[in-house]
Amino acid sequence: MSIIPYKTKDSTPVASFFREIFRELGWEERDSDHMDKPHLLFHLPEKGILFLVKEKEKVIGTGGFIVLNDYDGLIKRFYVAKSYRGTGIAQKLLYELIKKAKLLGLKRLILDVSKDNSRAIRFYEKNGYIKTQVAPQEGWPESFTPETHYFFYKLI
């Protein structure tokens, strides 16, 4: 297993992985999801990072963040394939995100979680993330839907 930064050559397998997760969770794809061009969602290379977890060249996990300002990074697309959950991969991936955020000088990571995703909620709480409220922010569609999402943050 390796954790590597996304490169545009990875867009097809990454899009396929994202769609697999969306199907599993019953989510509808929106244009703003940039499924086929993840580098647009993450504003790569300037304002974000997207890591891929690969095993034998197969994408089995993803996680990244978008730099919102000098202080905050917004975690997005933090997914692990169903058959690899509970193996410690998510913990390693989260560590890599925090390490990269610190290198960029960020002080806080924030994120949204669908209220019906109890597994993810437990994971973030177990890792020291605290529920919070957020102001709606352009470019972050979920921030406009507090009725369906919880928001978390962690100082890093």
C-alpha positions as CSV (number, residue, x, y, z in Angstrom):
1,M,0.0,0.0,0.0
2,S,1.2,3.5,-0.8
3,I,-0.1,7.0,-0.3
4,I,0.8,9.3,-3.2
5,P,-0.2,12.7,-4.4
6,Y,-2.8,12.8,-7.2
7,K,-1.6,13.5,-10.8
8,T,-3.9,14.3,-13.7
9,K,-3.0,10.9,-15.3
10,D,-4.9,9.3,-12.3
11,S,-8.1,11.1,-13.2
12,T,-9.9,8.1,-14.8
13,P,-9.3,5.6,-12.0
14,V,-10.0,8.2,-9.3
15,A,-13.3,9.2,-11.0
16,S,-14.3,5.6,-11.1
17,F,-13.4,5.2,-7.4
18,F,-15.4,8.3,-6.5
19,R,-18.4,7.1,-8.4
20,E,-18.2,3.7,-6.6
21,I,-18.3,5.5,-3.2
22,F,-21.2,7.7,-4.3
23,R,-23.2,4.7,-5.5
24,E,-22.5,2.9,-2.2
25,L,-23.7,5.9,-0.2
26,G,-26.7,6.7,-2.5
27,W,-25.4,10.1,-3.4
28,E,-26.2,11.9,-6.6
29,E,-23.4,13.3,-8.6
30,R,-23.4,17.1,-9.3
31,D,-21.5,19.1,-11.8
32,S,-19.7,20.8,-8.9
33,D,-18.3,17.4,-7.8
34,H,-15.8,17.5,-10.7
35,M,-15.7,13.7,-10.8
36,D,-13.7,13.4,-14.0
37,K,-11.4,16.3,-13.2
38,P,-10.6,16.1,-9.4
39,H,-7.8,18.6,-9.9
40,L,-10.5,21.3,-10.5
41,L,-12.3,20.5,-7.2
42,F,-9.0,20.7,-5.2
43,H,-7.7,23.7,-7.1
44,L,-4.5,21.8,-7.9
45,P,-1.7,22.5,-7.8
46,E,-2.0,25.9,-6.0
47,K,-4.7,25.6,-3.3
48,G,-5.0,22.0,-2.2
49,I,-3.9,18.4,-2.2
50,L,-5.4,15.1,-3.0
51,F,-3.8,11.9,-1.9
52,L,-4.4,8.5,-3.3
53,V,-4.1,5.3,-1.5
54,K,-3.1,2.6,-3.9
55,E,-2.5,-1.1,-3.6
56,K,-1.0,-2.8,-6.7
57,E,-1.9,0.3,-8.7
58,K,-5.6,0.1,-7.7
59,V,-7.1,3.2,-6.0
60,I,-8.4,2.0,-2.6
61,G,-8.7,5.3,-0.9
62,T,-8.6,9.1,-1.4
63,G,-8.4,12.1,0.8
64,G,-7.5,15.7,0.3
65,F,-8.1,19.3,1.4
66,I,-8.8,22.6,-0.2
67,V,-7.0,25.6,1.2
68,L,-9.8,28.1,2.2
69,N,-7.6,30.8,3.7
70,D,-4.2,31.2,5.5
71,Y,-5.7,29.4,8.5
72,D,-8.2,26.7,7.3
73,G,-8.1,23.6,5.1
74,L,-11.4,21.9,4.1
75,I,-11.1,18.1,4.0
76,K,-12.9,16.6,1.0
77,R,-13.2,13.2,-0.6
78,F,-11.9,11.3,2.4
79,Y,-12.9,7.7,1.3
80,V,-11.7,4.2,1.8
81,A,-13.0,1.3,-0.2
82,K,-15.4,-0.8,1.7
83,S,-13.2,-4.0,1.8
84,Y,-10.3,-2.0,3.3
85,R,-12.2,-0.2,6.1
86,G,-11.1,-1.0,9.6
87,T,-7.5,-1.8,8.5
88,G,-5.9,1.5,9.6
89,I,-5.7,3.0,6.2
90,A,-7.9,5.9,7.1
91,Q,-5.7,6.7,10.1
92,K,-2.6,6.8,7.9
93,L,-4.3,8.9,5.3
94,L,-5.5,11.4,7.9
95,Y,-2.0,11.6,9.3
96,E,-0.6,12.5,5.8
97,L,-3.2,15.2,5.3
98,I,-2.4,16.7,8.7
99,K,1.3,16.6,7.9
100,K,0.8,18.3,4.6
101,A,-1.6,21.0,6.1
102,K,1.1,21.8,8.7
103,L,3.7,22.2,6.0
104,L,1.5,24.7,4.2
105,G,1.1,26.6,7.5
106,L,-2.6,25.8,8.1
107,K,-3.8,25.8,11.7
108,R,-7.2,24.1,11.4
109,L,-8.8,21.4,9.3
110,I,-12.6,21.5,8.9
111,L,-15.0,19.1,7.2
112,D,-18.5,18.1,6.6
113,V,-20.1,14.7,7.1
114,S,-23.6,13.6,6.1
115,K,-25.7,13.2,9.2
116,D,-26.6,9.7,8.2
117,N,-22.9,8.6,7.9
118,S,-22.4,7.4,11.5
119,R,-19.2,5.5,10.7
120,A,-17.5,8.7,9.5
121,I,-18.9,10.7,12.4
122,R,-17.4,8.2,14.9
123,F,-14.0,8.2,13.0
124,Y,-13.6,11.9,13.1
125,E,-14.8,12.2,16.7
126,K,-12.4,9.4,17.7
127,N,-9.6,11.5,16.0
128,G,-10.3,14.6,18.0
129,Y,-12.5,16.5,15.6
130,I,-15.2,18.7,17.3
131,K,-18.6,19.5,16.0
132,T,-19.1,23.1,15.1
133,Q,-21.3,25.4,13.1
134,V,-20.1,27.1,9.9
135,A,-21.1,30.0,7.9
136,P,-22.2,29.2,4.3
137,Q,-19.3,29.6,2.0
138,E,-19.2,29.9,-1.8
139,G,-17.5,26.9,-3.3
140,W,-18.5,24.6,-0.4
141,P,-22.1,23.5,-1.3
142,E,-22.5,21.4,1.9
143,S,-21.9,24.5,4.1
144,F,-25.4,25.6,2.9
145,T,-27.1,22.5,4.2
146,P,-26.8,22.2,8.0
147,E,-30.0,20.2,7.9
148,T,-28.2,17.3,6.3
149,H,-24.6,17.8,7.4
150,Y,-22.6,18.0,10.5
151,F,-19.4,20.1,10.5
152,F,-16.3,19.4,12.4
153,Y,-12.9,21.0,13.0
154,K,-9.6,20.2,14.6
155,L,-6.7,22.5,15.4
156,I,-3.5,21.0,14.0
